[in-house]
Amino acid sequence: MKRTLLSLVIALTALTFSAEGYTSLQDPAKKEIKADDLPKAVRNAVGTSEYAAWALGKVHEVPSKKTEGDMDYEIEVKDASGKALILVYDKDGTLLETKDAK
């Protein structure tokens, strides 16, 4: 009985730390939005960029690193070979960063 109780306590403790770690990795300020909800300047910038032919994936609205109170937009794109990138635009359609999607 003691062994069963000890195993249960260990399992619950591990599960608790695992769940806490998962939530701490998520950014609560990051919000998934529809591509149609992007500002017009961002949609135009993506549509005329070198990534215009790439397939759109998830789109997120995130707090701007540049201007407090503004939002930036992370747009996942994927080419025909499967290579995926995250494009980060500000609200005015300026490409701020390009990074590999993980």
PyMOL commands that set and color helices and strands:
alter all, ss='L'
color gray80, all
select helices_A, chain A and resi 2-25+35-37+40-47
alter helices_A, ss='H'
color red, helices_A
select strands_A, chain A and resi 31-33+55-63+71-78+84-90+95-100
alter strands_A, ss='S'
color yellow, strands_A
deselect
rebuild
show_as cartoon
